[in-house]
Every structure is written in structure tokens, then in C-alpha cells.
């Protein structure tokens, strides 16, 4: 189970680093806005929240990929 967790979490961690770097290279944390106003948090907090958001999204994508790879083919491919 630990090997499966690391197989999902390590690539998603690296992908989250890349996604956060690209995102915050384009957008300044002080210019981010929510529904009605500016995000009222220091930039380091925005970077942290952004990283965990990207890591979660990338981990979900990695879990879906692992699920698709590990499922048995019940029908022959087209």
C-alpha cells in the first residue's frame, strides 16, 4: 500500500511544483481575486495554498491514471 501511495504522490508532487511555478510566474498572489474581492492573505500563504491545491489536483489525476492502468481489460481493445 505504501508503494502505491508513493507511486501516486511523488509524481503528483513534482507536477504540482511545475504547475505552481508556471501559475505564479504569470499571476501575482496580491492580484488574485475571489468572488467579491481580493484574497486577504500574505503572498507566502497564497503560494502554500496554491501548492496544496495543485498537489491535490495532480494526485487525483495520478490516482485515476493508476486505476486505469491496473484495471483488467474485460473486453478486447478496438
Beta strands, then each sheet from edge to edge (+ up, - down):
end
